[in-house]
Amino acid sequence: MNEFEKALRAVPARRYHHLHPFNRRMHDGLLSKEELRGWILNRFHYQRHIPIKDALILAKLEDPALRRIWIHRITDQDGSEPGEGGIERWLQLGEAAGIPRADLWSGAGVLPSVRLAVDGYVNLCRTGSPLECVASSLTELFAPDLMRTRIAAFEKHYPWIDPEGLHYFRARVGQGRRDSGEALALVLDWARTEADRTKAIKALEYKCEVLWTLLDAVDRAYT
């Protein structure tokens, strides 16, 4: 592992949202139903924008081979047909927690700070370079471990949530490992200069702050 890869991995190691107090309480079984439902509802606002940001990244990739690498991320979230994909699985999580999917889709309860954070991330993917956009996705390096921790925590501490609603987390274990490997290979290949490496690290830091800000907002609103 070269020094640049070590530097990239160090960013989420110190600032990925698995370290946020709200996530720590979630995994320790300390959240109330209101807190957990508030997180599910607000996090859905982020989830529904994932295929949008990936479509923006896809449009920046001029090589068909690169587009073939990236395009599956949109299908992963939207599905190949109705009733499939990560967005559908998150809606099922909401229903398992007692939130009607109409409430999730309406966005009526989404906190202003969450909207601002998500808009910022989408704008990065709209205006940033391919290197910056792909580097920002490297929070996925830590996602598989987080998903495994979350599944165990929900099964142990939140039995009132139907286990069928946990399919989103289960699917992301494998997807996160694959996606982070693909993105890391691209970033390591593209970042040839010190300026490029600095841009990549800053983009990843920004993404970590987006996820952290989302949890800050939920923590203040529901705790």
VOZABA-853278 format. One record per residue: residue number from 0; residue in one letter; x, y, z of N, C-alpha, C in turn. Coordinates in nm, 3 decimals. Layout:
 num residuo    n.px    n.py    n.pz   ca.px   ca.py   ca.pz    c.px    c.py    c.pz
 NUM       a       X       Y       Z       X       Y       Z       X       Y       Z
...
# end
This chain:
 num residuo    n.px    n.py    n.pz   ca.px   ca.py   ca.pz    c.px    c.py    c.pz
   0       m   0.085  -0.119   0.000   0.000   0.000   0.000   0.089   0.125   0.000
   1       n   0.069   0.213  -0.100   0.153   0.333  -0.104   0.101   0.440  -0.009
   2       e   0.178   0.548   0.001   0.145   0.653   0.099   0.014   0.723   0.066
   3       f  -0.015   0.738  -0.061  -0.140   0.803  -0.100  -0.260   0.719  -0.058
   4       e  -0.255   0.591  -0.084  -0.366   0.505  -0.041  -0.381   0.508   0.110
   5       k  -0.269   0.508   0.182  -0.277   0.517   0.329  -0.346   0.648   0.370
   6       a  -0.313   0.756   0.300  -0.372   0.886   0.334  -0.522   0.885   0.305
   7       l  -0.562   0.822   0.195  -0.704   0.812   0.163  -0.778   0.733   0.270
   8       r  -0.725   0.618   0.307  -0.791   0.534   0.406  -0.794   0.600   0.543
   9       a  -0.700   0.688   0.569  -0.695   0.755   0.700  -0.809   0.854   0.718
  10       v  -0.863   0.906   0.606  -0.970   1.006   0.618  -1.095   0.946   0.683
  11       p  -1.154   0.840   0.626  -1.271   0.783   0.695  -1.235   0.716   0.827
  12       a  -1.111   0.674   0.842  -1.071   0.612   0.969  -1.087   0.710   1.085
  13       r  -1.070   0.839   1.056  -1.083   0.938   1.163  -1.213   1.017   1.159
  14       r  -1.289   1.008   1.045  -1.407   1.095   1.036  -1.527   1.030   0.971
  15       y  -1.522   0.901   0.939  -1.642   0.837   0.886  -1.749   0.836   0.994
  16       h  -1.876   0.833   0.954  -1.982   0.854   1.051  -2.007   0.735   1.143
  17       h  -1.931   0.626   1.126  -1.942   0.519   1.225  -1.894   0.566   1.362
  18       l  -1.816   0.676   1.364  -1.766   0.732   1.490  -1.862   0.834   1.551
  19       h  -1.965   0.873   1.480  -2.055   0.976   1.531  -2.130   0.925   1.654
  20       p  -2.151   1.010   1.755  -2.222   0.966   1.876  -2.359   0.907   1.849
  21       f  -2.431   0.959   1.749  -2.563   0.904   1.718  -2.552   0.760   1.669
  22       n  -2.457   0.734   1.579  -2.439   0.597   1.533  -2.393   0.505   1.646
  23       r  -2.308   0.557   1.732  -2.264   0.474   1.845  -2.382   0.436   1.934
  24       r  -2.470   0.532   1.960  -2.588   0.501   2.041  -2.680   0.404   1.968
  25       m  -2.693   0.421   1.837  -2.774   0.328   1.759  -2.724   0.186   1.777
  26       h  -2.595   0.168   1.764  -2.538   0.034   1.769  -2.534  -0.023   1.911
  27       d  -2.542   0.065   2.009  -2.550   0.019   2.149  -2.694  -0.005   2.194
  28       g  -2.789   0.017   2.105  -2.929  -0.008   2.137  -2.994   0.099   2.222
  29       l  -2.944   0.221   2.213  -2.990   0.328   2.303  -3.087   0.426   2.238
  30       l  -3.123   0.404   2.112  -3.213   0.498   2.046  -3.358   0.463   2.075
  31       s  -3.439   0.567   2.091  -3.583   0.547   2.103  -3.643   0.521   1.965
  32       k  -3.768   0.480   1.963  -3.836   0.461   1.835  -3.841   0.591   1.757
  33       e  -3.867   0.702   1.826  -3.873   0.831   1.757  -3.740   0.867   1.694
  34       e  -3.629   0.843   1.767  -3.497   0.875   1.714  -3.463   0.789   1.593
  35       l  -3.492   0.661   1.603  -3.458   0.571   1.493  -3.543   0.601   1.370
  36       r  -3.671   0.628   1.391  -3.756   0.664   1.278  -3.713   0.797   1.216
  37       g  -3.671   0.890   1.300  -3.622   1.018   1.247  -3.499   1.001   1.162
  38       w  -3.412   0.912   1.204  -3.291   0.884   1.124  -3.329   0.817   0.992
  39       i  -3.417   0.719   0.995  -3.456   0.648   0.873  -3.517   0.746   0.773
  40       l  -3.604   0.833   0.822  -3.671   0.929   0.734  -3.571   1.026   0.672
  41       n  -3.482   1.082   0.752  -3.387   1.181   0.701  -3.279   1.117   0.615
  42       r  -3.237   0.998   0.652  -3.137   0.928   0.571  -3.193   0.893   0.433
  43       f  -3.324   0.871   0.426  -3.384   0.840   0.296  -3.364   0.956   0.199
  44       h  -3.362   1.079   0.250  -3.339   1.193   0.162  -3.202   1.182   0.096
  45       y  -3.105   1.132   0.170  -2.972   1.105   0.113  -2.978   0.989   0.015
  46       q  -3.043   0.879   0.057  -3.048   0.759  -0.026  -3.110   0.787  -0.163
  47       r  -3.217   0.864  -0.167  -3.287   0.886  -0.294  -3.205   0.972  -0.390
  48       h  -3.102   1.040  -0.337  -3.016   1.121  -0.424  -2.891   1.046  -0.470
  49       i  -2.868   0.925  -0.421  -2.749   0.850  -0.463  -2.750   0.824  -0.613
  50       p  -2.858   0.773  -0.673  -2.853   0.753  -0.818  -2.844   0.883  -0.896
  51       i  -2.890   0.992  -0.838  -2.878   1.122  -0.905  -2.731   1.164  -0.911
  52       k  -2.661   1.152  -0.800  -2.519   1.191  -0.801  -2.438   1.096  -0.888
  53       d  -2.477   0.968  -0.890  -2.403   0.874  -0.975  -2.430   0.899  -1.123
  54       a  -2.549   0.945  -1.157  -2.577   0.982  -1.296  -2.493   1.103  -1.337
  55       l  -2.473   1.195  -1.245  -2.388   1.311  -1.274  -2.243   1.269  -1.295
  56       i  -2.197   1.174  -1.215  -2.061   1.123  -1.232  -2.050   1.049  -1.365
  57       l  -2.149   0.967  -1.394  -2.148   0.888  -1.518  -2.134   0.978  -1.640
  58       a  -2.202   1.093  -1.637  -2.199   1.185  -1.751  -2.061   1.246  -1.773
  59       k  -1.975   1.240  -1.672  -1.840   1.296  -1.685  -1.740   1.196  -1.743
  60       l  -1.779   1.069  -1.751  -1.686   0.965  -1.792  -1.696   0.945  -1.943
  61       e  -1.592   0.981  -2.016  -1.595   0.977  -2.162  -1.563   0.839  -2.218
  62       d  -1.499   0.755  -2.140  -1.460   0.622  -2.186  -1.574   0.523  -2.158
  63       p  -1.623   0.451  -2.260  -1.730   0.354  -2.237  -1.694   0.250  -2.132
  64       a  -1.567   0.211  -2.125  -1.526   0.113  -2.024  -1.548   0.167  -1.884
  65       l  -1.521   0.296  -1.865  -1.543   0.356  -1.733  -1.692   0.366  -1.703
  66       r  -1.771   0.401  -1.804  -1.915   0.409  -1.781  -1.972   0.273  -1.744
  67       r  -1.918   0.166  -1.806  -1.966   0.032  -1.771  -1.933  -0.002  -1.626
  68       i  -1.821   0.049  -1.576  -1.785   0.027  -1.436  -1.884   0.097  -1.344
  69       w  -1.923   0.219  -1.381  -1.999   0.303  -1.287  -2.150   0.283  -1.296
  70       i  -2.201   0.243  -1.410  -2.345   0.247  -1.433  -2.421   0.151  -1.342
  71       h  -2.357   0.044  -1.297  -2.430  -0.051  -1.212  -2.472   0.012  -1.080
  72       r  -2.404   0.120  -1.041  -2.440   0.186  -0.915  -2.581   0.244  -0.922
  73       i  -2.618   0.293  -1.037  -2.754   0.348  -1.053  -2.856   0.235  -1.047
  74       t  -2.827   0.126  -1.116  -2.919   0.011  -1.112  -2.927  -0.047  -0.972
  75       d  -2.815  -0.047  -0.900  -2.817  -0.099  -0.762  -2.920  -0.025  -0.679
  76       q  -2.934   0.105  -0.702  -3.026   0.186  -0.621  -3.167   0.187  -0.680
  77       d  -3.179   0.203  -0.811  -3.311   0.215  -0.874  -3.372   0.079  -0.907
  78       g  -3.289  -0.024  -0.918  -3.338  -0.154  -0.960  -3.352  -0.163  -1.111
  79       s  -3.361  -0.285  -1.160  -3.384  -0.305  -1.304  -3.531  -0.293  -1.340
  80       e  -3.617  -0.305  -1.238  -3.760  -0.292  -1.258  -3.823  -0.253  -1.126
  81       p  -3.950  -0.210  -1.125  -4.015  -0.170  -1.000  -4.009  -0.282  -0.895
  82       g  -3.988  -0.240  -0.771  -3.982  -0.336  -0.661  -3.843  -0.386  -0.630
  83       e  -3.742  -0.337  -0.704  -3.605  -0.379  -0.683  -3.519  -0.259  -0.644
  84       g  -3.398  -0.286  -0.594  -3.299  -0.182  -0.573  -3.293  -0.128  -0.432
  85       g  -3.187  -0.052  -0.408  -3.160  -0.001  -0.275  -3.264   0.096  -0.224
  86       i  -3.317   0.180  -0.312  -3.420   0.275  -0.268  -3.544   0.198  -0.221
  87       e  -3.583   0.097  -0.297  -3.696   0.015  -0.256  -3.667  -0.055  -0.123
  88       r  -3.547  -0.103  -0.104  -3.514  -0.170   0.022  -3.517  -0.072   0.139
  89       w  -3.479   0.055   0.114  -3.486   0.154   0.223  -3.632   0.186   0.256
  90       l  -3.716   0.192   0.155  -3.859   0.211   0.180  -3.915   0.096   0.264
  91       q  -3.868  -0.025   0.237  -3.911  -0.140   0.315  -3.860  -0.131   0.458
  92       l  -3.740  -0.077   0.477  -3.690  -0.053   0.612  -3.781   0.044   0.685
  93       g  -3.818   0.153   0.617  -3.908   0.249   0.679  -4.040   0.187   0.719
  94       e  -4.097   0.106   0.631  -4.224   0.040   0.662  -4.207  -0.056   0.780
  95       a  -4.093  -0.127   0.785  -4.069  -0.219   0.896  -4.058  -0.145   1.028
  96       a  -4.018  -0.016   1.021  -4.008   0.066   1.142  -4.135   0.145   1.169
  97       g  -4.237   0.127   1.087  -4.365   0.194   1.109  -4.381   0.326   1.039
  98       i  -4.299   0.352   0.935  -4.309   0.477   0.860  -4.373   0.447   0.724
  99       p  -4.488   0.501   0.693  -4.548   0.479   0.561  -4.456   0.529   0.451
 100       r  -4.447   0.456   0.342  -4.357   0.497   0.234  -4.399   0.631   0.175
 101       a  -4.524   0.664   0.184  -4.568   0.796   0.134  -4.502   0.908   0.215
 102       d  -4.482   0.885   0.344  -4.416   0.986   0.427  -4.269   1.001   0.389
 103       l  -4.205   0.889   0.355  -4.066   0.895   0.311  -4.055   0.969   0.178
 104       w  -4.140   0.935   0.084  -4.134   0.998  -0.048  -4.168   1.147  -0.042
 105       s  -4.258   1.184   0.048  -4.301   1.325   0.053  -4.188   1.419   0.092
 106       g  -4.097   1.370   0.177  -3.987   1.455   0.224  -4.030   1.563   0.321
 107       a  -4.155   1.556   0.366  -4.207   1.664   0.449  -4.132   1.677   0.582
 108       g  -4.083   1.567   0.634  -4.017   1.573   0.764  -3.867   1.587   0.757
 109       v  -3.811   1.605   0.638  -3.666   1.615   0.624  -3.616   1.747   0.683
 110       l  -3.513   1.739   0.763  -3.460   1.857   0.831  -3.385   1.948   0.733
 111       p  -3.393   2.081   0.752  -3.324   2.172   0.660  -3.175   2.146   0.649
 112       s  -3.109   2.112   0.759  -2.965   2.087   0.756  -2.933   1.963   0.674
 113       v  -3.023   1.866   0.677  -3.004   1.745   0.597  -3.018   1.779   0.448
 114       r  -3.117   1.859   0.414  -3.134   1.901   0.274  -3.009   1.974   0.226
 115       l  -2.957   2.063   0.309  -2.840   2.142   0.270  -2.719   2.052   0.250
 116       a  -2.700   1.955   0.339  -2.585   1.865   0.328  -2.594   1.781   0.201
 117       v  -2.713   1.727   0.174  -2.730   1.643   0.055  -2.715   1.727  -0.072
 118       d  -2.770   1.847  -0.073  -2.753   1.935  -0.189  -2.605   1.963  -0.215
 119       g  -2.529   1.981  -0.107  -2.386   2.007  -0.122  -2.314   1.891  -0.188
 120       y  -2.350   1.769  -0.148  -2.286   1.653  -0.207  -2.323   1.636  -0.354
 121       v  -2.451   1.654  -0.386  -2.494   1.646  -0.526  -2.423   1.753  -0.609
 122       n  -2.407   1.872  -0.554  -2.340   1.979  -0.627  -2.192   1.948  -0.650
 123       l  -2.128   1.882  -0.554  -1.990   1.838  -0.575  -1.983   1.746  -0.696
 124       c  -2.077   1.654  -0.706  -2.078   1.560  -0.818  -2.120   1.626  -0.948
 125       r  -2.187   1.739  -0.939  -2.227   1.814  -1.059  -2.110   1.898  -1.112
 126       t  -2.033   1.957  -1.023  -1.931   2.055  -1.063  -1.788   2.005  -1.049
 127       g  -1.766   1.900  -0.973  -1.631   1.853  -0.949  -1.574   1.774  -1.067
 128       s  -1.445   1.752  -1.063  -1.379   1.670  -1.164  -1.413   1.523  -1.141
 129       p  -1.396   1.439  -1.242  -1.418   1.295  -1.219  -1.337   1.242  -1.102
 130       l  -1.214   1.286  -1.089  -1.131   1.241  -0.977  -1.195   1.277  -0.844
 131       e  -1.239   1.402  -0.829  -1.298   1.445  -0.703  -1.428   1.369  -0.674
 132       c  -1.509   1.351  -0.778  -1.637   1.283  -0.758  -1.617   1.138  -0.716
 133       v  -1.528   1.068  -0.784  -1.504   0.928  -0.751  -1.437   0.917  -0.614
 134       a  -1.343   1.004  -0.586  -1.276   1.001  -0.456  -1.375   1.022  -0.342
 135       s  -1.476   1.105  -0.365  -1.573   1.132  -0.258  -1.652   1.007  -0.221
 136       s  -1.658   0.910  -0.312  -1.734   0.788  -0.284  -1.657   0.689  -0.198
 137       l  -1.533   0.719  -0.166  -1.449   0.622  -0.095  -1.484   0.606   0.053
 138       t  -1.586   0.676   0.097  -1.639   0.642   0.229  -1.685   0.496   0.231
 139       e  -1.711   0.441   0.112  -1.755   0.301   0.101  -1.648   0.204   0.148
 140       l  -1.525   0.250   0.163  -1.421   0.162   0.217  -1.460   0.108   0.354
 141       f  -1.534   0.189   0.430  -1.571   0.150   0.566  -1.715   0.099   0.575
 142       a  -1.788   0.105   0.465  -1.930   0.068   0.468  -1.956  -0.079   0.502
 143       p  -1.882  -0.175   0.445  -1.915  -0.315   0.476  -1.909  -0.347   0.626
 144       d  -1.806  -0.300   0.694  -1.797  -0.326   0.839  -1.910  -0.258   0.913
 145       l  -1.944  -0.135   0.871  -2.055  -0.064   0.935  -2.186  -0.140   0.916
 146       m  -2.209  -0.191   0.796  -2.333  -0.264   0.771  -2.342  -0.390   0.856
 147       r  -2.232  -0.462   0.871  -2.234  -0.582   0.955  -2.263  -0.547   1.100
 148       t  -2.202  -0.439   1.148  -2.229  -0.393   1.285  -2.374  -0.352   1.301
 149       r  -2.428  -0.285   1.200  -2.566  -0.236   1.207  -2.666  -0.351   1.206
 150       i  -2.644  -0.450   1.123  -2.734  -0.565   1.119  -2.740  -0.632   1.256
 151       a  -2.623  -0.656   1.315  -2.619  -0.720   1.447  -2.690  -0.636   1.551
 152       a  -2.671  -0.504   1.545  -2.732  -0.415   1.643  -2.884  -0.413   1.630
 153       f  -2.934  -0.406   1.507  -3.079  -0.403   1.487  -3.142  -0.534   1.531
 154       e  -3.077  -0.646   1.499  -3.133  -0.775   1.537  -3.135  -0.792   1.689
 155       k  -3.035  -0.737   1.756  -3.024  -0.753   1.901  -3.110  -0.653   1.978
 156       h  -3.106  -0.527   1.935  -3.162  -0.420   2.018  -3.298  -0.367   1.971
 157       y  -3.334  -0.389   1.845  -3.457  -0.330   1.794  -3.547  -0.438   1.734
 158       p  -3.592  -0.532   1.817  -3.675  -0.642   1.765  -3.811  -0.596   1.715
 159       w  -3.850  -0.473   1.746  -3.977  -0.420   1.699  -3.972  -0.389   1.549
 160       i  -3.851  -0.387   1.491  -3.838  -0.368   1.346  -3.836  -0.505   1.280
 161       d  -3.926  -0.527   1.187  -3.934  -0.654   1.115  -3.799  -0.684   1.049
 162       p  -3.739  -0.802   1.075  -3.609  -0.836   1.015  -3.608  -0.829   0.863
 163       e  -3.724  -0.843   0.800  -3.731  -0.831   0.655  -3.689  -0.693   0.607
 164       g  -3.698  -0.595   0.698  -3.662  -0.459   0.662  -3.512  -0.433   0.660
 165       l  -3.432  -0.533   0.696  -3.288  -0.513   0.704  -3.215  -0.552   0.576
 166       h  -3.290  -0.581   0.470  -3.227  -0.626   0.346  -3.135  -0.520   0.287
 167       y  -3.164  -0.392   0.308  -3.075  -0.288   0.254  -2.935  -0.306   0.310
 168       f  -2.924  -0.322   0.441  -2.793  -0.335   0.504  -2.721  -0.460   0.456
 169       r  -2.794  -0.568   0.444  -2.732  -0.694   0.401  -2.676  -0.682   0.259
 170       a  -2.751  -0.619   0.170  -2.706  -0.604   0.032  -2.582  -0.516   0.022
 171       r  -2.573  -0.416   0.109  -2.464  -0.320   0.099  -2.330  -0.378   0.145
 172       v  -2.330  -0.488   0.216  -2.202  -0.548   0.256  -2.121  -0.584   0.133
 173       g  -2.180  -0.662   0.043  -2.109  -0.700  -0.078  -2.093  -0.586  -0.177
 174       q  -2.198  -0.506  -0.192  -2.191  -0.394  -0.286  -2.085  -0.293  -0.244
 175       g  -2.078  -0.264  -0.116  -1.980  -0.166  -0.068  -1.838  -0.212  -0.090
 176       r  -1.813  -0.341  -0.071  -1.679  -0.395  -0.095  -1.641  -0.383  -0.242
 177       r  -1.735  -0.419  -0.330  -1.710  -0.409  -0.474  -1.693  -0.264  -0.518
 178       d  -1.785  -0.177  -0.476  -1.783  -0.037  -0.520  -1.657   0.035  -0.473
 179       s  -1.618   0.013  -0.348  -1.500   0.081  -0.296  -1.374   0.033  -0.368
 180       g  -1.369  -0.096  -0.402  -1.253  -0.147  -0.476  -1.242  -0.084  -0.614
 181       e  -1.355  -0.072  -0.683  -1.355  -0.010  -0.816  -1.313   0.136  -0.807
 182       a  -1.371   0.209  -0.713  -1.342   0.352  -0.701  -1.197   0.376  -0.658
 183       l  -1.149   0.296  -0.566  -1.011   0.313  -0.520  -0.912   0.291  -0.634
 184       a  -0.936   0.190  -0.717  -0.846   0.166  -0.830  -0.844   0.285  -0.925
 185       l  -0.959   0.346  -0.950  -0.964   0.463  -1.039  -0.889   0.581  -0.979
 186       v  -0.912   0.607  -0.852  -0.847   0.722  -0.788  -0.696   0.704  -0.785
 187       l  -0.649   0.585  -0.753  -0.505   0.561  -0.749  -0.443   0.576  -0.888
 188       d  -0.518   0.543  -0.991  -0.468   0.557  -1.127  -0.470   0.701  -1.174
 189       w  -0.575   0.774  -1.140  -0.591   0.910  -1.191  -0.508   1.014  -1.118
 190       a  -0.483   0.996  -0.991  -0.416   1.099  -0.911  -0.265   1.087  -0.928
 191       r  -0.215   1.146  -1.035  -0.073   1.132  -1.070   0.015   1.239  -1.007
 192       t  -0.043   1.355  -0.974   0.036   1.466  -0.919  -0.003   1.490  -0.774
 193       e   0.080   1.566  -0.706   0.050   1.600  -0.567  -0.078   1.682  -0.559
 194       a  -0.099   1.770  -0.657  -0.222   1.850  -0.658  -0.344   1.761  -0.674
 195       d  -0.335   1.660  -0.760  -0.445   1.566  -0.777  -0.473   1.491  -0.648
 196       r  -0.368   1.447  -0.583  -0.386   1.369  -0.459  -0.449   1.456  -0.351
 197       t  -0.411   1.582  -0.346  -0.471   1.673  -0.247  -0.620   1.693  -0.276
 198       k  -0.655   1.710  -0.403  -0.796   1.726  -0.439  -0.878   1.603  -0.401
 199       a  -0.822   1.486  -0.424  -0.892   1.362  -0.392  -0.917   1.351  -0.242
 200       i  -0.818   1.381  -0.164  -0.832   1.372  -0.019  -0.933   1.473   0.032
 201       k  -0.928   1.595  -0.023  -1.024   1.697   0.021  -1.167   1.659  -0.016
 202       a  -1.185   1.598  -0.133  -1.320   1.554  -0.172  -1.371   1.446  -0.078
 203       l  -1.286   1.354  -0.039  -1.326   1.249   0.055  -1.355   1.309   0.192
 204       e  -1.276   1.405   0.234  -1.303   1.473   0.361  -1.439   1.541   0.357
 205       y  -1.469   1.605   0.245  -1.598   1.672   0.232  -1.713   1.573   0.243
 206       k  -1.702   1.459   0.176  -1.807   1.359   0.184  -1.827   1.311   0.328
 207       c  -1.718   1.292   0.400  -1.730   1.253   0.541  -1.805   1.359   0.620
 208       e  -1.780   1.485   0.589  -1.849   1.593   0.660  -1.997   1.596   0.626
 209       v  -2.032   1.561   0.502  -2.173   1.553   0.464  -2.245   1.451   0.551
 210       l  -2.188   1.332   0.562  -2.251   1.227   0.642  -2.254   1.264   0.790
 211       w  -2.149   1.329   0.837  -2.143   1.370   0.977  -2.248   1.478   1.005
 212       t  -2.261   1.574   0.913  -2.359   1.682   0.930  -2.501   1.628   0.933
 213       l  -2.528   1.528   0.851  -2.660   1.466   0.850  -2.693   1.411   0.988
 214       l  -2.598   1.342   1.048  -2.623   1.286   1.182  -2.628   1.394   1.289
 215       d  -2.548   1.498   1.274  -2.558   1.611   1.368  -2.701   1.666   1.372
 216       a  -2.759   1.682   1.252  -2.893   1.739   1.243  -2.996   1.647   1.308
 217       v  -2.988   1.518   1.279  -3.082   1.422   1.338  -3.063   1.415   1.487
 218       d  -2.940   1.418   1.532  -2.911   1.410   1.676  -2.974   1.528   1.749
 219       r  -2.960   1.647   1.694  -3.017   1.766   1.760  -3.170   1.763   1.759
 220       a  -3.227   1.714   1.651  -3.371   1.723   1.633  -3.449   1.623   1.717
 221       y  -3.393   1.505   1.739  -3.472   1.397   1.798  -3.425   1.354   1.937
 222       t  -3.308   1.397   1.977  -3.255   1.353   2.106  -3.307   1.441   2.220
# end
